[in-house]
Amino acid sequence: MSISSPKERAKSIADGFFSVTIPSLRKLTEGHLRDILKGIGIVEREVRREMPKEGDYDGIKKKHFKLGNLRRARLVIDTFVKQRRLKL
């Protein structure tokens, strides 16, 4: 997958188009992991700022889906970094 910026990659993670797994992280350098974590943080703040209208259950579901994907990706990256004893 050729995504130019870490923020775009984080958006694709949030939307569910890209899943973060340990084998996919092995190919990345420490700098790339740091950039992806920064992008996840930025996108996570943007998603949290979204305010679906009252009664918009699809909007609320979509927001929580994105936040869940971002949390899972952050957890997988943090676990990978701890296992490899990397410094980010």
MOVENPE-V419114 format. One line per field, one symbol per residue. burial: 1 if it has 24 or more other ideal C-beta (glycine too) atoms within 12 Angstrom, else 0. A space follows every 50 residues. Layout:
burial->???
This chain:
burial->00000100111111000101000010010001101110110111001000 00000000000010011011001101100100000000
